[in-house]
């Protein structure tokens, strides 16, 4: 729940924070961390259940808003805690984005070439 992992898991932390699904993984991590306080509100706080449920829902929504708003900073902090230099996750995200853009560009050029070939074949 926020503590650091052993050094032998540093490579896993870097993978977890820089893989293609890092955003989704971050949200799932936030939901797991929010589960404990939500359970406490639902089970321990006195009062009608609907009020407790609305309080838990409000807390969940607010927690997710903050988690998503600070996603890059939180991810970078996890990478630094794992022993990597500051900026490692940001560079990995930028590189992955650049590679995706290159691949998308290649795919668009190939699709345009196929369309042009079909157009030429149809008009010949």
C-alpha positions in Angstrom: 0.0 0.0 0.0 2.6 2.5 -1.0 5.8 1.0 0.4 8.8 0.3 -1.8 9.5 -3.1 -3.3 12.8 -5.0 -3.0 15.6 -4.0 -5.4 15.3 -7.4 -7.2 11.9 -6.3 -8.5 13.1 -3.0 -9.9 13.0 -4.3 -13.5 9.4 -5.3 -12.9 8.5 -1.8 -11.6 10.1 -0.3 -14.7 8.1 -2.6 -17.0 4.9 -2.0 -15.1 5.2 1.7 -15.4 6.4 1.9 -19.0 4.5 -0.9 -20.8 1.8 -0.1 -23.3 -1.0 -0.5 -20.7 0.7 1.5 -18.0 -2.3 3.9 -17.7 -4.8 1.1 -17.2 -2.4 -0.6 -14.7 -2.2 2.7 -12.8 -5.9 3.0 -12.5 -6.3 -0.6 -11.3 -3.6 0.0 -8.8 -5.5 3.1 -7.5 -8.7 1.1 -7.3 -7.0 -1.6 -5.2 -5.5 1.1 -2.9 -8.9 2.8 -2.5 -10.7 -0.5 -1.7 -9.6 -0.5 1.9 -10.9 2.9 2.9 -14.1 2.3 0.9 -14.6 -1.0 2.7 -14.1 0.8 6.1 -16.7 3.4 5.2 -19.2 0.8 4.0 -18.7 -1.6 6.9 -17.7 0.5 10.0 -19.2 4.0 9.7 -22.6 4.2 11.4 -25.7 5.4 9.6 -28.0 4.3 6.8 -26.3 2.3 4.1 -27.3 4.6 1.3 -25.5 7.5 2.9 -22.4 5.3 3.5 -22.6 4.1 -0.1 -22.8 7.7 -1.5 -19.9 8.7 0.7 -17.9 5.8 -0.6 -18.8 6.6 -4.2 -17.8 10.2 -3.7 -14.5 9.2 -2.2 -13.9 6.7 -5.0 -14.6 9.3 -7.7 -12.5 12.0 -6.0 -9.6 9.5 -5.5 -9.7 8.4 -9.1 -9.8 12.1 -10.2 -6.6 12.8 -8.2 -5.0 9.5 -9.3 -5.5 10.2 -13.0 -4.5 13.9 -12.6 -1.2 13.0 -11.1 -0.6 9.7 -13.1 2.7 10.8 -14.7 4.2 12.1 -11.5 3.1 9.1 -9.5 4.5 6.7 -12.1 7.8 8.6 -12.2 8.0 8.5 -8.3 7.5 4.7 -8.4 10.4 4.4 -10.9 12.7 6.6 -8.8 11.8 4.6 -5.6 12.8 1.5 -7.6 16.3 2.9 -8.1 16.1 4.5 -11.6 17.1 8.0 -12.3 14.4 10.7 -12.4 12.9 11.0 -15.9 13.3 7.3 -16.9 9.6 6.6 -17.1 8.9 9.9 -19.0 11.7 9.1 -21.5 10.3 5.5 -22.0 6.8 6.9 -22.5 8.1 9.4 -25.1 10.1 6.7 -26.9 7.1 4.4 -27.0 4.9 7.2 -28.3 7.4 8.0 -31.0 7.6 4.3 -32.1 3.8 4.1 -32.1 3.6 7.2 -34.3 6.2 5.8 -36.7 4.3 2.5 -36.9 1.0 4.3 -37.4 2.5 6.5 -40.1 3.9 3.4 -41.9 0.5 1.7 -41.7 -1.2 4.9 -43.1 1.3 5.1 -46.0 0.8 1.4 -46.8 -3.0 1.8 -46.7 -2.8 4.9 -49.0 -0.6 3.0 -51.4 -3.1 0.1 -51.5 -6.0 2.6 -52.1 -4.0 4.3 -54.9 -3.3 0.9 -56.5 -6.9 -0.1 -56.4 -7.9 3.3 -57.9 -5.3 2.9 -60.7 -6.5 -0.7 -61.4 -10.1 0.4 -61.5 -9.5 3.3 -63.9 -7.2 1.4 -66.2 
